[in-house]
Amino acid sequence: MHPDLGPALDGTRALLFDFDGPVCSVFSALPDQVAADRVRAVLTGAGVELSVEVVRTKDPLAVLRFAATAGDEGLVRRADEALTLAEIEAVQLATPTPGAAEAVIAAARAGLPVAIVSNNSEAAILLHLIEADLDQYVTTIAGRPAGRPDLLKPDPYSLLRALAELHVLPFDAVMVGDTATDVEAARSAGVACIGLARNLERHARLRAAGADLVLGEDGLSQIAEVLTSRPR
């Protein structure tokens, strides 16, 4: 158990979880390359010339962000819809993250509202939560706003929206994320952030981004343990 975890969660009134990574590995079965190709197909079908970087990337969100540079709102929405459909397909086969269910359930049972704050589509997130029997423990989902890739993390939009829906002030919440953009979004929103690192390189990135605390691969299980031991 990390000695700073208990104090980091003391006084917390809400937990915000990123989705891809902290809850499940979205593209563990359907590769992210496939999702990126589907978004690229929408753009090339509309005659958009892709940059070298966008042709090569495996990140579908990077392709979606590029779509916004075409200056066609309808095209951006079609690209977003293609990604959403790919995510819905992907989450039906996605591998749950060890300890995620326990952490979400422990938070809810400790009286902490749980929010999912994510760059993934809300439809895909909700489907996974339902299939994992976790939807009853999650109070709100603040996913990718349709057709607005400019509001993806590191923009704090999803966190601020979740806080507003939970009626919780930023300093009363803690976010759990596994990327530098999660940390940057949390810092912009005024929310403390616990990072999850599966290796030393990720640990260093999260620390450099300003995470308040970085846990290892068993971080979610540690969070569950701390919350389960809380007096009710």
N, C-alpha and C positions, 0 to 999 in steps of 0.2 A: 504494500500500500504506500503510495506517495505521501510523505508527511504533510505536504501543503494542500492536499486535496480537500480534507475536511474543512479547513479554514476558507478555502476558495468557494465552497458551497454553502458556508454558514450565511444565513440571512437571505439566501437566494429565494426569490418569489416566483421565478419561472425559468424553465430550461428551454433553450432554442437549439435544435439539432439540425445540422446540415443533413442532406439525404444521401447523396451518392458518396459512399465511404463510411460515414458514421452509422447509417441504418442498413444499407445494403450496397453491394457492388453492382450498379445498374447494368453495366455492359459486360458482365462476367460470362454470359452465354452468347448473346448477340453482340459482336464486337462493335466498339465505337466507330471503327472504320466504316462499317456497313451503314450506321446512322449518318455519318458524315457524307457518304456517297449519295444517300437519298436526298439530303439537303442540297448537295452540289447539283444533283440532277434537276431539281426545281429551277436553280439559277441558270444552268446551261440551256435548259429547255426554253427559258425566256430570253435567251440570247445574251446573257451576261458573261463577259469575259472574266475569267478567274485569274487571280494573281498566282504566282508560283507557290507562295506559301499556302494559299487556300487549296490549291490542287494537291499539295503534299500532306496537309494536316490530317490527323486522325480524330481531331477534336470537332465534333459536330457543332458545339457552341461557337467555335471560332468561325466556322462557315456561316452560321446564323448571324454573327456580328458583321461579317463581310457583306451579307445580304443587305444590311441596312445602308451600306454605302452606295447602293444602286439608286437610292432616292425614290423607290417605288413602294409605298406602304402595302399595297395589295400583294406584291411579290414577297415582302418580308413576312406577311401573315401566312402565305402559302408555304414558305420555307419553314416557318414555325410549326405549322400543322403537320408537315412531313416529319419533322423531328419528334413532335408529340406522338405520332403514330408509331415511330420507331421505339420511343421510350416505353410506350404501353406494351409493345411486343417484348421488349427487353426485360421489363420488371417481372413479367410472368415466369421468367427463367432465372431471375437474378439470385445471387447467393447472399443470404442475410449475413450481416456482419456479426461475428461472435460477441455476445454481451449486449447487443443493441436492444433486443426485446426486453431483457432484464432491466436495463437502464431506464427505458421509457416507462415500463410498468412501475418500477420502483419510484420514479419521480411522481407519477400520477398518484400512487398510493400514499406518498408522503405529502400530498396536498399541493404539489407544484403543477401548474398548468404546463403542458408540453406543446411546443410549436415546432413545425418543420419549416425551415427557411432555406430555400433551395433555388438553384438555377434550372432545375428540372421542372417539367410540366406538372401542374397540380393533378391532372387526371391520372398520370402515371404514379405519382406519389400515393394518391388515395387508393388506387388499385392494389399497390403493394401492401399498404397498411391493412386493407380489408383482408387480403389473402393471408397475411401474417397474423391476423386477429389482433392487430394493434390499433385499429381505428378508434376504438372506444377509449383509448388512453391518450389520444392526441386531440388537443382542444382546437387548434387551428393550423392551417397549411398556407404558407405564403410562398408559392412557387413562382415560376417564370411568368411575368405578365405578357400575355399574348401580343406578339408583334412589337415588343419593346425590348430588344436585346441590349439597349443602352442602360437598362435598369438592372441588369444582371450584376451579381457580386463581381468585383469589389464594391459596387455601389451599395449603400446600406438600405435600399428600398425595401427588400423583403424583411429585414430585421425590424425596421421602423413600422412597417405595416403589421407585423405580428405583435409587436409591443402595443400598438394602438388597439388591436382587436382583443388583446389580453388585459388591457387597462393596467399595464405594468410600466413603471419608469425604467429607463435604460440601466441605471445603476442597481436596480433590483433584479436584474436578469443575468444569466450566464449562457454563453453560446458554446456549443461543442462542435468543432469543425476539424478538418484534416488538411486544409490547404492554406496557403498564404493569403489567397483572396478572401477566405472565410475570416481570417484574423483582421485583414484590412477593413472589411465591411463592419465587423464588430467594433473595431476602434473608431470608425467613422460614426457609428451609431451610439457610441458611449457605453457599449456593453462589454463586460469582461469575457475573455475567450479562453477556453481550455482546448488545447490542440491534441490531436491524436496522431502519433507518428509510428509508422510501421518499420522505419529504419533510421539510421543516424542522419542520413542526408535530409530526410523529411523533418526530423527533429530540429536540425540546424535552420532550415527554411522557416519553420514556424516560430522559432525563437527570434530569428532576424526580423520577421514580420511584426513581432511585438506581442506574441501570445503570453498571457499571464501565467500559464502553466502548461507544460507539455507532458503527456503521458505516453506510455508505450502501447504495444498491441493489446494488452489487457486493460486498457484505460476505461473502456465502457463497463467492464466487470467491476473495476474499482469504484466507479461512480455508483453503480447499482448497490454495491456493498455499503458505501457511505450513506446513501439515501435510505436503504433498508434499516440501518441501525438508528436512524433518527427517531426521537420520541414523537409519538403521534398525539 
